[in-house]
Amino acid sequence: MCLAILLLVFGIIALAKGEFKITGGRKVKGDIGRVLGVLMIIGAGAPFITQYGGVIQIAVLILVIVIGLATSEKIDKVTGIESDMS
């Protein structure tokens, strides 16, 4: 049940913003982010449709991570720390 709630929350956020942060330094933007959001929302509802809902949720989670990592862009982080090379 906890996985369903997480998939639903992150799916709604990804669908609304069009962005999905995969790791600390990589994110998916645009249409692919929205598609992953829809996929997560559908995966969250799987336990209510079939008895194999937990397996489907784990498969959806793995699929979202793999597709997200394959299509993600690197995030440029501005640290604000200047290196003194003198």
mmCIF file as gemmi writes it, N, C-alpha and C atoms, coordinates in Angstrom:
data_model
loop_
_atom_site.group_PDB
_atom_site.id
_atom_site.type_symbol
_atom_site.label_atom_id
_atom_site.label_alt_id
_atom_site.label_comp_id
_atom_site.label_asym_id
_atom_site.label_entity_id
_atom_site.label_seq_id
_atom_site.pdbx_PDB_ins_code
_atom_site.Cartn_x
_atom_site.Cartn_y
_atom_site.Cartn_z
_atom_site.occupancy
_atom_site.B_iso_or_equiv
_atom_site.pdbx_formal_charge
_atom_site.auth_seq_id
_atom_site.auth_asym_id
_atom_site.pdbx_PDB_model_num
ATOM 1 N N . MET Axp A 1 ? 0.815 -1.19 0 1 0 ? 1 A 1
ATOM 2 C CA . MET Axp A 1 ? 0 0 0 1 0 ? 1 A 1
ATOM 3 C C . MET Axp A 1 ? 0.863 1.26 0 1 0 ? 1 A 1
ATOM 4 N N . CYS Axp A 2 ? 1.988 1.196 0.677 1 0 ? 2 A 1
ATOM 5 C CA . CYS Axp A 2 ? 2.887 2.348 0.734 1 0 ? 2 A 1
ATOM 6 C C . CYS Axp A 2 ? 3.462 2.656 -0.648 1 0 ? 2 A 1
ATOM 7 N N . LEU Axp A 3 ? 3.811 1.606 -1.398 1 0 ? 3 A 1
ATOM 8 C CA . LEU Axp A 3 ? 4.33 1.801 -2.748 1 0 ? 3 A 1
ATOM 9 C C . LEU Axp A 3 ? 3.271 2.426 -3.649 1 0 ? 3 A 1
ATOM 10 N N . ALA Axp A 4 ? 2.012 2.048 -3.472 1 0 ? 4 A 1
ATOM 11 C CA . ALA Axp A 4 ? 0.927 2.618 -4.266 1 0 ? 4 A 1
ATOM 12 C C . ALA Axp A 4 ? 0.787 4.114 -3.994 1 0 ? 4 A 1
ATOM 13 N N . ILE Axp A 5 ? 0.908 4.503 -2.735 1 0 ? 5 A 1
ATOM 14 C CA . ILE Axp A 5 ? 0.793 5.92 -2.379 1 0 ? 5 A 1
ATOM 15 C C . ILE Axp A 5 ? 1.961 6.711 -2.965 1 0 ? 5 A 1
ATOM 16 N N . LEU Axp A 6 ? 3.17 6.16 -2.858 1 0 ? 6 A 1
ATOM 17 C CA . LEU Axp A 6 ? 4.332 6.838 -3.426 1 0 ? 6 A 1
ATOM 18 C C . LEU Axp A 6 ? 4.237 6.971 -4.938 1 0 ? 6 A 1
ATOM 19 N N . LEU Axp A 7 ? 3.823 5.905 -5.618 1 0 ? 7 A 1
ATOM 20 C CA . LEU Axp A 7 ? 3.665 5.972 -7.064 1 0 ? 7 A 1
ATOM 21 C C . LEU Axp A 7 ? 2.611 7.009 -7.448 1 0 ? 7 A 1
ATOM 22 N N . LEU Axp A 8 ? 1.518 7.061 -6.703 1 0 ? 8 A 1
ATOM 23 C CA . LEU Axp A 8 ? 0.459 8.018 -7 1 0 ? 8 A 1
ATOM 24 C C . LEU Axp A 8 ? 0.928 9.458 -6.799 1 0 ? 8 A 1
ATOM 25 N N . VAL Axp A 9 ? 1.588 9.732 -5.69 1 0 ? 9 A 1
ATOM 26 C CA . VAL Axp A 9 ? 2.046 11.092 -5.394 1 0 ? 9 A 1
ATOM 27 C C . VAL Axp A 9 ? 3.087 11.553 -6.423 1 0 ? 9 A 1
ATOM 28 N N . PHE Axp A 10 ? 4.114 10.725 -6.655 1 0 ? 10 A 1
ATOM 29 C CA . PHE Axp A 10 ? 5.145 11.12 -7.612 1 0 ? 10 A 1
ATOM 30 C C . PHE Axp A 10 ? 4.608 11.148 -9.039 1 0 ? 10 A 1
ATOM 31 N N . GLY Axp A 11 ? 3.63 10.305 -9.344 1 0 ? 11 A 1
ATOM 32 C CA . GLY Axp A 11 ? 3.007 10.321 -10.663 1 0 ? 11 A 1
ATOM 33 C C . GLY Axp A 11 ? 2.243 11.608 -10.91 1 0 ? 11 A 1
ATOM 34 N N . ILE Axp A 12 ? 1.492 12.061 -9.915 1 0 ? 12 A 1
ATOM 35 C CA . ILE Axp A 12 ? 0.741 13.308 -10.054 1 0 ? 12 A 1
ATOM 36 C C . ILE Axp A 12 ? 1.688 14.497 -10.19 1 0 ? 12 A 1
ATOM 37 N N . ILE Axp A 13 ? 2.757 14.508 -9.403 1 0 ? 13 A 1
ATOM 38 C CA . ILE Axp A 13 ? 3.733 15.604 -9.489 1 0 ? 13 A 1
ATOM 39 C C . ILE Axp A 13 ? 4.407 15.619 -10.858 1 0 ? 13 A 1
ATOM 40 N N . ALA Axp A 14 ? 4.812 14.45 -11.349 1 0 ? 14 A 1
ATOM 41 C CA . ALA Axp A 14 ? 5.465 14.376 -12.658 1 0 ? 14 A 1
ATOM 42 C C . ALA Axp A 14 ? 4.502 14.775 -13.766 1 0 ? 14 A 1
ATOM 43 N N . LEU Axp A 15 ? 3.253 14.398 -13.654 1 0 ? 15 A 1
ATOM 44 C CA . LEU Axp A 15 ? 2.264 14.744 -14.671 1 0 ? 15 A 1
ATOM 45 C C . LEU Axp A 15 ? 1.979 16.244 -14.662 1 0 ? 15 A 1
ATOM 46 N N . ALA Axp A 16 ? 1.887 16.836 -13.503 1 0 ? 16 A 1
ATOM 47 C CA . ALA Axp A 16 ? 1.568 18.259 -13.398 1 0 ? 16 A 1
ATOM 48 C C . ALA Axp A 16 ? 2.739 19.153 -13.821 1 0 ? 16 A 1
ATOM 49 N N . LYS Axp A 17 ? 3.943 18.821 -13.371 1 0 ? 17 A 1
ATOM 50 C CA . LYS Axp A 17 ? 5.107 19.664 -13.654 1 0 ? 17 A 1
ATOM 51 C C . LYS Axp A 17 ? 5.771 19.35 -14.986 1 0 ? 17 A 1
ATOM 52 N N . GLY Axp A 18 ? 5.631 18.119 -15.462 1 0 ? 18 A 1
ATOM 53 C CA . GLY Axp A 18 ? 6.333 17.73 -16.676 1 0 ? 18 A 1
ATOM 54 C C . GLY Axp A 18 ? 7.795 17.434 -16.415 1 0 ? 18 A 1
ATOM 55 N N . GLU Axp A 19 ? 8.161 17.317 -15.155 1 0 ? 19 A 1
ATOM 56 C CA . GLU Axp A 19 ? 9.531 17.01 -14.746 1 0 ? 19 A 1
ATOM 57 C C . GLU Axp A 19 ? 9.49 15.898 -13.716 1 0 ? 19 A 1
ATOM 58 N N . PHE Axp A 20 ? 10.512 15.072 -13.755 1 0 ? 20 A 1
ATOM 59 C CA . PHE Axp A 20 ? 10.626 14.015 -12.761 1 0 ? 20 A 1
ATOM 60 C C . PHE Axp A 20 ? 12.092 13.836 -12.44 1 0 ? 20 A 1
ATOM 61 N N . LYS Axp A 21 ? 12.461 14.038 -11.188 1 0 ? 21 A 1
ATOM 62 C CA . LYS Axp A 21 ? 13.845 13.93 -10.761 1 0 ? 21 A 1
ATOM 63 C C . LYS Axp A 21 ? 14.169 12.471 -10.464 1 0 ? 21 A 1
ATOM 64 N N . ILE Axp A 22 ? 15.098 11.904 -11.235 1 0 ? 22 A 1
ATOM 65 C CA . ILE Axp A 22 ? 15.465 10.505 -11.077 1 0 ? 22 A 1
ATOM 66 C C . ILE Axp A 22 ? 16.497 10.344 -9.964 1 0 ? 22 A 1
ATOM 67 N N . THR Axp A 23 ? 17.567 11.106 -10.034 1 0 ? 23 A 1
ATOM 68 C CA . THR Axp A 23 ? 18.595 11.097 -8.986 1 0 ? 23 A 1
ATOM 69 C C . THR Axp A 23 ? 18.878 12.54 -8.601 1 0 ? 23 A 1
ATOM 70 N N . GLY Axp A 24 ? 19.853 12.731 -7.744 1 0 ? 24 A 1
ATOM 71 C CA . GLY Axp A 24 ? 20.207 14.084 -7.328 1 0 ? 24 A 1
ATOM 72 C C . GLY Axp A 24 ? 20.753 14.938 -8.455 1 0 ? 24 A 1
ATOM 73 N N . GLY Axp A 25 ? 21.314 14.313 -9.471 1 0 ? 25 A 1
ATOM 74 C CA . GLY Axp A 25 ? 21.926 15.066 -10.559 1 0 ? 25 A 1
ATOM 75 C C . GLY Axp A 25 ? 21.292 14.851 -11.918 1 0 ? 25 A 1
ATOM 76 N N . ARG Axp A 26 ? 20.18 14.11 -11.991 1 0 ? 26 A 1
ATOM 77 C CA . ARG Axp A 26 ? 19.55 13.828 -13.283 1 0 ? 26 A 1
ATOM 78 C C . ARG Axp A 26 ? 18.033 13.95 -13.174 1 0 ? 26 A 1
ATOM 79 N N . LYS Axp A 27 ? 17.421 14.497 -14.224 1 0 ? 27 A 1
ATOM 80 C CA . LYS Axp A 27 ? 15.964 14.59 -14.249 1 0 ? 27 A 1
ATOM 81 C C . LYS Axp A 27 ? 15.45 14.413 -15.666 1 0 ? 27 A 1
ATOM 82 N N . VAL Axp A 28 ? 14.187 14.02 -15.75 1 0 ? 28 A 1
ATOM 83 C CA . VAL Axp A 28 ? 13.503 13.843 -17.021 1 0 ? 28 A 1
ATOM 84 C C . VAL Axp A 28 ? 12.561 15.029 -17.183 1 0 ? 28 A 1
ATOM 85 N N . LYS Axp A 29 ? 12.553 15.632 -18.387 1 0 ? 29 A 1
ATOM 86 C CA . LYS Axp A 29 ? 11.724 16.805 -18.632 1 0 ? 29 A 1
ATOM 87 C C . LYS Axp A 29 ? 10.811 16.568 -19.822 1 0 ? 29 A 1
ATOM 88 N N . GLY Axp A 30 ? 9.725 17.321 -19.868 1 0 ? 30 A 1
ATOM 89 C CA . GLY Axp A 30 ? 8.856 17.34 -21.033 1 0 ? 30 A 1
ATOM 90 C C . GLY Axp A 30 ? 7.889 16.176 -21.108 1 0 ? 30 A 1
ATOM 91 N N . ASP Axp A 31 ? 7.644 15.746 -22.349 1 0 ? 31 A 1
ATOM 92 C CA . ASP Axp A 31 ? 6.65 14.701 -22.597 1 0 ? 31 A 1
ATOM 93 C C . ASP Axp A 31 ? 7.013 13.381 -21.945 1 0 ? 31 A 1
ATOM 94 N N . ILE Axp A 32 ? 8.279 13.049 -21.923 1 0 ? 32 A 1
ATOM 95 C CA . ILE Axp A 32 ? 8.696 11.781 -21.315 1 0 ? 32 A 1
ATOM 96 C C . ILE Axp A 32 ? 8.412 11.793 -19.813 1 0 ? 32 A 1
ATOM 97 N N . GLY Axp A 33 ? 8.609 12.928 -19.175 1 0 ? 33 A 1
ATOM 98 C CA . GLY Axp A 33 ? 8.281 13.053 -17.758 1 0 ? 33 A 1
ATOM 99 C C . GLY Axp A 33 ? 6.801 12.856 -17.497 1 0 ? 33 A 1
ATOM 100 N N . ARG Axp A 34 ? 5.973 13.403 -18.378 1 0 ? 34 A 1
ATOM 101 C CA . ARG Axp A 34 ? 4.525 13.228 -18.226 1 0 ? 34 A 1
ATOM 102 C C . ARG Axp A 34 ? 4.101 11.785 -18.48 1 0 ? 34 A 1
ATOM 103 N N . VAL Axp A 35 ? 4.721 11.145 -19.468 1 0 ? 35 A 1
ATOM 104 C CA . VAL Axp A 35 ? 4.412 9.737 -19.742 1 0 ? 35 A 1
ATOM 105 C C . VAL Axp A 35 ? 4.788 8.872 -18.544 1 0 ? 35 A 1
ATOM 106 N N . LEU Axp A 36 ? 5.936 9.148 -17.945 1 0 ? 36 A 1
ATOM 107 C CA . LEU Axp A 36 ? 6.325 8.403 -16.745 1 0 ? 36 A 1
ATOM 108 C C . LEU Axp A 36 ? 5.355 8.668 -15.597 1 0 ? 36 A 1
ATOM 109 N N . GLY Axp A 37 ? 4.848 9.884 -15.496 1 0 ? 37 A 1
ATOM 110 C CA . GLY Axp A 37 ? 3.847 10.197 -14.475 1 0 ? 37 A 1
ATOM 111 C C . GLY Axp A 37 ? 2.566 9.403 -14.662 1 0 ? 37 A 1
ATOM 112 N N . VAL Axp A 38 ? 2.095 9.321 -15.899 1 0 ? 38 A 1
ATOM 113 C CA . VAL Axp A 38 ? 0.892 8.536 -16.187 1 0 ? 38 A 1
ATOM 114 C C . VAL Axp A 38 ? 1.14 7.062 -15.885 1 0 ? 38 A 1
ATOM 115 N N . LEU Axp A 39 ? 2.316 6.577 -16.246 1 0 ? 39 A 1
ATOM 116 C CA . LEU Axp A 39 ? 2.662 5.18 -15.982 1 0 ? 39 A 1
ATOM 117 C C . LEU Axp A 39 ? 2.66 4.886 -14.482 1 0 ? 39 A 1
ATOM 118 N N . MET Axp A 40 ? 3.169 5.816 -13.686 1 0 ? 40 A 1
ATOM 119 C CA . MET Axp A 40 ? 3.165 5.623 -12.236 1 0 ? 40 A 1
ATOM 120 C C . MET Axp A 40 ? 1.749 5.651 -11.667 1 0 ? 40 A 1
ATOM 121 N N . ILE Axp A 41 ? 0.889 6.515 -12.189 1 0 ? 41 A 1
ATOM 122 C CA . ILE Axp A 41 ? -0.488 6.579 -11.715 1 0 ? 41 A 1
ATOM 123 C C . ILE Axp A 41 ? -1.223 5.283 -12.045 1 0 ? 41 A 1
ATOM 124 N N . ILE Axp A 42 ? -1.012 4.765 -13.248 1 0 ? 42 A 1
ATOM 125 C CA . ILE Axp A 42 ? -1.641 3.491 -13.628 1 0 ? 42 A 1
ATOM 126 C C . ILE Axp A 42 ? -1.118 2.358 -12.744 1 0 ? 42 A 1
ATOM 127 N N . GLY Axp A 43 ? 0.199 2.364 -12.477 1 0 ? 43 A 1
ATOM 128 C CA . GLY Axp A 43 ? 0.782 1.335 -11.609 1 0 ? 43 A 1
ATOM 129 C C . GLY Axp A 43 ? 0.255 1.401 -10.19 1 0 ? 43 A 1
ATOM 130 N N . ALA Axp A 44 ? -0.073 2.611 -9.723 1 0 ? 44 A 1
ATOM 131 C CA . ALA Axp A 44 ? -0.605 2.754 -8.363 1 0 ? 44 A 1
ATOM 132 C C . ALA Axp A 44 ? -1.985 2.121 -8.229 1 0 ? 44 A 1
ATOM 133 N N . GLY Axp A 45 ? -2.744 2.087 -9.312 1 0 ? 45 A 1
ATOM 134 C CA . GLY Axp A 45 ? -4.081 1.513 -9.259 1 0 ? 45 A 1
ATOM 135 C C . GLY Axp A 45 ? -4.133 0.021 -9.527 1 0 ? 45 A 1
ATOM 136 N N . ALA Axp A 46 ? -3.011 -0.592 -9.826 1 0 ? 46 A 1
ATOM 137 C CA . ALA Axp A 46 ? -2.967 -2.011 -10.182 1 0 ? 46 A 1
ATOM 138 C C . ALA Axp A 46 ? -3.49 -2.948 -9.092 1 0 ? 46 A 1
ATOM 139 N N . PRO Axp A 47 ? -3.223 -2.714 -7.809 1 0 ? 47 A 1
ATOM 140 C CA . PRO Axp A 47 ? -3.734 -3.651 -6.789 1 0 ? 47 A 1
ATOM 141 C C . PRO Axp A 47 ? -5.256 -3.702 -6.715 1 0 ? 47 A 1
ATOM 142 N N . PHE Axp A 48 ? -5.922 -2.657 -7.178 1 0 ? 48 A 1
ATOM 143 C CA . PHE Axp A 48 ? -7.376 -2.628 -7.126 1 0 ? 48 A 1
ATOM 144 C C . PHE Axp A 48 ? -8.007 -3.356 -8.311 1 0 ? 48 A 1
ATOM 145 N N . ILE Axp A 49 ? -7.196 -3.647 -9.322 1 0 ? 49 A 1
ATOM 146 C CA . ILE Axp A 49 ? -7.701 -4.288 -10.537 1 0 ? 49 A 1
ATOM 147 C C . ILE Axp A 49 ? -7.414 -5.785 -10.553 1 0 ? 49 A 1
ATOM 148 N N . THR Axp A 50 ? -6.231 -6.178 -10.125 1 0 ? 50 A 1
ATOM 149 C CA . THR Axp A 50 ? -5.814 -7.574 -10.229 1 0 ? 50 A 1
ATOM 150 C C . THR Axp A 50 ? -5.171 -8.041 -8.932 1 0 ? 50 A 1
ATOM 151 N N . GLN Axp A 51 ? -5.078 -9.343 -8.773 1 0 ? 51 A 1
ATOM 152 C CA . GLN Axp A 51 ? -4.457 -9.887 -7.565 1 0 ? 51 A 1
ATOM 153 C C . GLN Axp A 51 ? -2.936 -9.813 -7.61 1 0 ? 51 A 1
ATOM 154 N N . TYR Axp A 52 ? -2.373 -9.513 -8.781 1 0 ? 52 A 1
ATOM 155 C CA . TYR Axp A 52 ? -0.929 -9.394 -8.932 1 0 ? 52 A 1
ATOM 156 C C . TYR Axp A 52 ? -0.493 -7.932 -8.892 1 0 ? 52 A 1
ATOM 157 N N . GLY Axp A 53 ? -1.211 -7.123 -8.165 1 0 ? 53 A 1
ATOM 158 C CA . GLY Axp A 53 ? -0.946 -5.691 -8.116 1 0 ? 53 A 1
ATOM 159 C C . GLY Axp A 53 ? 0.43 -5.335 -7.58 1 0 ? 53 A 1
ATOM 160 N N . GLY Axp A 54 ? 0.896 -6.056 -6.563 1 0 ? 54 A 1
ATOM 161 C CA . GLY Axp A 54 ? 2.219 -5.772 -6 1 0 ? 54 A 1
ATOM 162 C C . GLY Axp A 54 ? 3.335 -6.038 -6.989 1 0 ? 54 A 1
ATOM 163 N N . VAL Axp A 55 ? 3.191 -7.111 -7.741 1 0 ? 55 A 1
ATOM 164 C CA . VAL Axp A 55 ? 4.194 -7.439 -8.762 1 0 ? 55 A 1
ATOM 165 C C . VAL Axp A 55 ? 4.18 -6.388 -9.862 1 0 ? 55 A 1
ATOM 166 N N . ILE Axp A 56 ? 2.993 -5.962 -10.256 1 0 ? 56 A 1
ATOM 167 C CA . ILE Axp A 56 ? 2.87 -4.935 -11.3 1 0 ? 56 A 1
ATOM 168 C C . ILE Axp A 56 ? 3.469 -3.621 -10.815 1 0 ? 56 A 1
ATOM 169 N N . GLN Axp A 57 ? 3.251 -3.259 -9.55 1 0 ? 57 A 1
ATOM 170 C CA . GLN Axp A 57 ? 3.809 -2.022 -9.012 1 0 ? 57 A 1
ATOM 171 C C . GLN Axp A 57 ? 5.332 -2.051 -9.024 1 0 ? 57 A 1
ATOM 172 N N . ILE Axp A 58 ? 5.915 -3.157 -8.621 1 0 ? 58 A 1
ATOM 173 C CA . ILE Axp A 58 ? 7.379 -3.257 -8.628 1 0 ? 58 A 1
ATOM 174 C C . ILE Axp A 58 ? 7.913 -3.205 -10.056 1 0 ? 58 A 1
ATOM 175 N N . ALA Axp A 59 ? 7.216 -3.859 -10.984 1 0 ? 59 A 1
ATOM 176 C CA . ALA Axp A 59 ? 7.63 -3.82 -12.386 1 0 ? 59 A 1
ATOM 177 C C . ALA Axp A 59 ? 7.532 -2.405 -12.95 1 0 ? 59 A 1
ATOM 178 N N . VAL Axp A 60 ? 6.477 -1.685 -12.601 1 0 ? 60 A 1
ATOM 179 C CA . VAL Axp A 60 ? 6.319 -0.299 -13.056 1 0 ? 60 A 1
ATOM 180 C C . VAL Axp A 60 ? 7.42 0.573 -12.482 1 0 ? 60 A 1
ATOM 181 N N . LEU Axp A 61 ? 7.741 0.387 -11.209 1 0 ? 61 A 1
ATOM 182 C CA . LEU Axp A 61 ? 8.809 1.166 -10.58 1 0 ? 61 A 1
ATOM 183 C C . LEU Axp A 61 ? 10.149 0.931 -11.271 1 0 ? 61 A 1
ATOM 184 N N . ILE Axp A 62 ? 10.472 -0.319 -11.546 1 0 ? 62 A 1
ATOM 185 C CA . ILE Axp A 62 ? 11.723 -0.64 -12.24 1 0 ? 62 A 1
ATOM 186 C C . ILE Axp A 62 ? 11.72 -0.053 -13.651 1 0 ? 62 A 1
ATOM 187 N N . LEU Axp A 63 ? 10.591 -0.164 -14.347 1 0 ? 63 A 1
ATOM 188 C CA . LEU Axp A 63 ? 10.48 0.371 -15.7 1 0 ? 63 A 1
ATOM 189 C C . LEU Axp A 63 ? 10.649 1.889 -15.716 1 0 ? 63 A 1
ATOM 190 N N . VAL Axp A 64 ? 10.043 2.581 -14.767 1 0 ? 64 A 1
ATOM 191 C CA . VAL Axp A 64 ? 10.173 4.043 -14.688 1 0 ? 64 A 1
ATOM 192 C C . VAL Axp A 64 ? 11.621 4.435 -14.413 1 0 ? 64 A 1
ATOM 193 N N . ILE Axp A 65 ? 12.288 3.717 -13.531 1 0 ? 65 A 1
ATOM 194 C CA . ILE Axp A 65 ? 13.685 4.033 -13.223 1 0 ? 65 A 1
ATOM 195 C C . ILE Axp A 65 ? 14.573 3.805 -14.446 1 0 ? 65 A 1
ATOM 196 N N . VAL Axp A 66 ? 14.387 2.689 -15.142 1 0 ? 66 A 1
ATOM 197 C CA . VAL Axp A 66 ? 15.217 2.386 -16.316 1 0 ? 66 A 1
ATOM 198 C C . VAL Axp A 66 ? 14.977 3.397 -17.431 1 0 ? 66 A 1
ATOM 199 N N . ILE Axp A 67 ? 13.71 3.667 -17.745 1 0 ? 67 A 1
ATOM 200 C CA . ILE Axp A 67 ? 13.405 4.639 -18.802 1 0 ? 67 A 1
ATOM 201 C C . ILE Axp A 67 ? 13.879 6.025 -18.389 1 0 ? 67 A 1
ATOM 202 N N . GLY Axp A 68 ? 13.692 6.376 -17.132 1 0 ? 68 A 1
ATOM 203 C CA . GLY Axp A 68 ? 14.127 7.681 -16.642 1 0 ? 68 A 1
ATOM 204 C C . GLY Axp A 68 ? 15.623 7.871 -16.732 1 0 ? 68 A 1
ATOM 205 N N . LEU Axp A 69 ? 16.378 6.868 -16.351 1 0 ? 69 A 1
ATOM 206 C CA . LEU Axp A 69 ? 17.835 6.979 -16.439 1 0 ? 69 A 1
ATOM 207 C C . LEU Axp A 69 ? 18.314 7.016 -17.884 1 0 ? 69 A 1
ATOM 208 N N . ALA Axp A 70 ? 17.618 6.307 -18.764 1 0 ? 70 A 1
ATOM 209 C CA . ALA Axp A 70 ? 18.02 6.282 -20.174 1 0 ? 70 A 1
ATOM 210 C C . ALA Axp A 70 ? 17.729 7.597 -20.885 1 0 ? 70 A 1
ATOM 211 N N . THR Axp A 71 ? 16.711 8.327 -20.445 1 0 ? 71 A 1
ATOM 212 C CA . THR Axp A 71 ? 16.308 9.544 -21.147 1 0 ? 71 A 1
ATOM 213 C C . THR Axp A 71 ? 16.545 10.819 -20.346 1 0 ? 71 A 1
ATOM 214 N N . SER Axp A 72 ? 17.22 10.727 -19.227 1 0 ? 72 A 1
ATOM 215 C CA . SER Axp A 72 ? 17.367 11.889 -18.35 1 0 ? 72 A 1
ATOM 216 C C . SER Axp A 72 ? 18.455 12.834 -18.835 1 0 ? 72 A 1
ATOM 217 N N . GLU Axp A 73 ? 18.358 14.057 -18.329 1 0 ? 73 A 1
ATOM 218 C CA . GLU Axp A 73 ? 19.351 15.091 -18.594 1 0 ? 73 A 1
ATOM 219 C C . GLU Axp A 73 ? 20.082 15.393 -17.303 1 0 ? 73 A 1
ATOM 220 N N . LYS Axp A 74 ? 21.304 15.85 -17.446 1 0 ? 74 A 1
ATOM 221 C CA . LYS Axp A 74 ? 22.098 16.207 -16.277 1 0 ? 74 A 1
ATOM 222 C C . LYS Axp A 74 ? 21.649 17.569 -15.755 1 0 ? 74 A 1
ATOM 223 N N . ILE Axp A 75 ? 21.539 17.69 -14.451 1 0 ? 75 A 1
ATOM 224 C CA . ILE Axp A 75 ? 21.168 18.947 -13.811 1 0 ? 75 A 1
ATOM 225 C C . ILE Axp A 75 ? 22.443 19.726 -13.522 1 0 ? 75 A 1
ATOM 226 N N . ASP Axp A 76 ? 22.459 20.991 -13.954 1 0 ? 76 A 1
ATOM 227 C CA . ASP Axp A 76 ? 23.605 21.848 -13.643 1 0 ? 76 A 1
ATOM 228 C C . ASP Axp A 76 ? 23.389 22.441 -12.26 1 0 ? 76 A 1
ATOM 229 N N . LYS Axp A 77 ? 24.281 22.086 -11.368 1 0 ? 77 A 1
ATOM 230 C CA . LYS Axp A 77 ? 24.173 22.597 -10.002 1 0 ? 77 A 1
ATOM 231 C C . LYS Axp A 77 ? 25.102 23.775 -9.835 1 0 ? 77 A 1
ATOM 232 N N . VAL Axp A 78 ? 24.583 24.827 -9.269 1 0 ? 78 A 1
ATOM 233 C CA . VAL Axp A 78 ? 25.38 25.997 -8.943 1 0 ? 78 A 1
ATOM 234 C C . VAL Axp A 78 ? 25.625 25.945 -7.442 1 0 ? 78 A 1
ATOM 235 N N . THR Axp A 79 ? 26.852 25.67 -7.08 1 0 ? 79 A 1
ATOM 236 C CA . THR Axp A 79 ? 27.153 25.493 -5.66 1 0 ? 79 A 1
ATOM 237 C C . THR Axp A 79 ? 27.413 26.804 -4.948 1 0 ? 79 A 1
ATOM 238 N N . GLY Axp A 80 ? 27.864 27.803 -5.675 1 0 ? 80 A 1
ATOM 239 C CA . GLY Axp A 80 ? 28.167 29.069 -5.056 1 0 ? 80 A 1
ATOM 240 C C . GLY Axp A 80 ? 29.526 29.096 -4.384 1 0 ? 80 A 1
ATOM 241 N N . ILE Axp A 81 ? 30.253 28.01 -4.467 1 0 ? 81 A 1
ATOM 242 C CA . ILE Axp A 81 ? 31.583 27.956 -3.87 1 0 ? 81 A 1
ATOM 243 C C . ILE Axp A 81 ? 32.612 28.201 -4.958 1 0 ? 81 A 1
ATOM 244 N N . GLU Axp A 82 ? 33.405 29.233 -4.779 1 0 ? 82 A 1
ATOM 245 C CA . GLU Axp A 82 ? 34.422 29.548 -5.77 1 0 ? 82 A 1
ATOM 246 C C . GLU Axp A 82 ? 35.73 28.869 -5.364 1 0 ? 82 A 1
ATOM 247 N N . SER Axp A 83 ? 36.405 28.297 -6.315 1 0 ? 83 A 1
ATOM 248 C CA . SER Axp A 83 ? 37.688 27.683 -5.995 1 0 ? 83 A 1
ATOM 249 C C . SER Axp A 83 ? 38.784 28.716 -6.152 1 0 ? 83 A 1
ATOM 250 N N . ASP Axp A 84 ? 39.636 28.796 -5.147 1 0 ? 84 A 1
ATOM 251 C CA . ASP Axp A 84 ? 40.734 29.758 -5.139 1 0 ? 84 A 1
ATOM 252 C C . ASP Axp A 84 ? 41.974 29.044 -5.667 1 0 ? 84 A 1
ATOM 253 N N . MET Axp A 85 ? 42.423 29.389 -6.872 1 0 ? 85 A 1
ATOM 254 C CA . MET Axp A 85 ? 43.539 28.692 -7.498 1 0 ? 85 A 1
ATOM 255 C C . MET Axp A 85 ? 44.821 29.506 -7.434 1 0 ? 85 A 1
ATOM 256 N N . SER Axp A 86 ? 44.908 30.503 -6.568 1 0 ? 86 A 1
ATOM 257 C CA . SER Axp A 86 ? 46.127 31.311 -6.507 1 0 ? 86 A 1
ATOM 258 C C . SER Axp A 86 ? 47.108 30.84 -5.471 1 0 ? 86 A 1
